Each structure stands twice: as structure tokens, then as C-alpha cells.
């Protein structure tokens, strides 16, 4: 069993970690926040290059879709290899072919003395 002091220490640690996670340690009260002029915000918003943003978003989406397709293909290939190698006869046949190819590759890179 833990002592009262250990329980209090755990509770304080949990409370501090929660405040850090939520950003409460470094946040300012609302009334002390920096006030920004509305005209400045409107000007900044008007100067946003929407075409550049669309281009970047398109690039990110294409990369993510490509990653999803690649991962799906890799999973499918892995499943196919597992299926093939689960059959003992096929596994031995694959090993034989691989051994032969490894020997050929090793012979091809041998340096003559």
C-alpha cells in the first residue's frame, strides 16, 4: 500500500502534467492578451495567396493518397508472400530459385586473382 504522502505526490504530478498538456501554464488571461487591430487582420487576410495555398494542399493530398496506395500494395504483397511461403513445397521451390540466383550473383562479382 502507498502512503498518504505518495498519493498526494501522484495527485500533484497528475495535476501539473494536465496543466502543461492543456497549455494552462503559459496561457494568459483573456483580458491580458494582445489586441490586434481589425484593419490589420483584414489586410493580412486580403494578402493571402490562395493559389499557393491550393497548390500546397493539392501536393499534400497527392502525397497522402500516394502513401495510402503504396501501403495498401505493400500489405497485399506481404500477404501474398506469406500465403506462398506457408506452402512447404512452394517454399522449398522458392528457396531453390533464390539459392541459384545468389550463386549466379556471387559468381558475377568475383574478382579474378
Legacy VTK file of the C-alpha trace (Angstrom):
# vtk DataFile Version 3.0
C-alpha trace
ASCII
DATASET POLYDATA
POINTS 113 float
0.000 0.000 0.000
1.143 3.511 -0.671
1.341 6.180 1.938
-0.683 9.368 2.047
2.392 11.360 1.006
2.879 9.191 -2.099
-0.785 9.614 -3.053
-0.562 13.402 -2.673
2.635 13.472 -4.744
0.973 11.454 -7.515
-2.064 13.754 -7.494
0.112 16.881 -7.718
2.158 15.362 -10.557
-1.015 14.460 -12.449
-2.404 17.969 -11.973
0.802 19.642 -13.188
1.015 17.338 -16.211
-2.619 18.096 -17.079
-1.966 21.857 -16.921
1.111 21.505 -19.139
-0.798 19.352 -21.668
-3.636 21.871 -21.851
-1.277 24.856 -22.109
-2.636 26.411 -18.931
0.837 27.039 -17.543
1.789 29.502 -20.280
-1.570 30.951 -21.303
-2.523 34.485 -20.392
-5.901 35.523 -19.079
-8.161 36.755 -21.882
-8.122 40.402 -20.741
-4.292 40.491 -20.861
-3.977 39.199 -24.413
-2.538 41.390 -27.148
-5.209 43.260 -29.059
-4.758 43.313 -32.844
-6.392 45.954 -34.998
-9.184 44.586 -37.192
-7.915 46.535 -40.224
-4.533 44.830 -39.906
-6.186 41.417 -39.828
-8.339 42.253 -42.873
-5.245 43.449 -44.775
-3.300 40.317 -43.866
-6.233 38.138 -44.925
-6.543 40.023 -48.228
-2.833 39.437 -48.958
-3.057 35.651 -48.661
-2.022 33.904 -51.882
-4.879 31.451 -52.233
-3.421 29.848 -55.369
-0.221 29.000 -53.485
-2.287 27.532 -50.650
-4.377 25.455 -53.084
-1.182 24.210 -54.741
0.362 23.196 -51.425
-2.848 21.498 -50.248
-3.074 19.618 -53.545
0.535 18.478 -53.158
-0.080 17.260 -49.593
-3.251 15.391 -50.624
-1.466 13.745 -53.563
1.383 12.638 -51.277
-1.029 11.193 -48.724
-3.060 9.355 -51.361
0.180 8.013 -52.845
1.288 6.814 -49.412
-2.073 5.101 -48.846
-1.868 3.332 -52.208
1.750 2.302 -51.578
0.920 0.952 -48.113
-2.055 -0.992 -49.473
0.108 -2.527 -52.210
2.859 -3.392 -49.726
0.319 -5.065 -47.434
-1.156 -7.015 -50.338
2.311 -8.135 -51.464
3.227 -9.163 -47.927
0.046 -11.201 -47.630
0.720 -12.889 -50.987
4.286 -13.789 -49.964
3.061 -15.196 -46.642
0.440 -17.236 -48.482
3.038 -18.647 -50.889
5.587 -19.381 -48.172
3.018 -21.131 -45.991
3.004 -23.985 -48.528
6.055 -26.198 -47.852
6.563 -27.318 -51.474
6.347 -23.780 -52.812
8.644 -22.522 -50.047
11.320 -25.084 -50.958
10.972 -24.246 -54.651
11.397 -20.520 -53.907
14.471 -21.282 -51.786
15.985 -23.301 -54.619
15.453 -20.499 -57.129
16.867 -17.929 -54.705
19.949 -20.046 -53.974
20.625 -20.405 -57.692
20.260 -16.656 -58.256
22.506 -15.865 -55.273
25.204 -18.189 -56.636
24.969 -16.535 -60.066
25.246 -13.082 -58.497
28.200 -14.156 -56.344
29.982 -15.639 -59.376
29.352 -12.469 -61.375
31.046 -10.250 -58.799
34.031 -12.480 -58.081
37.279 -10.714 -58.751
39.890 -12.758 -60.589
43.175 -13.075 -58.622
LINES 1 114
113 0 1 2 3 4 5 6 7 8 9 10 11 12 13 14 15 16 17 18 19 20 21 22 23 24 25 26 27 28 29 30 31 32 33 34 35 36 37 38 39 40 41 42 43 44 45 46 47 48 49 50 51 52 53 54 55 56 57 58 59 60 61 62 63 64 65 66 67 68 69 70 71 72 73 74 75 76 77 78 79 80 81 82 83 84 85 86 87 88 89 90 91 92 93 94 95 96 97 98 99 100 101 102 103 104 105 106 107 108 109 110 111 112
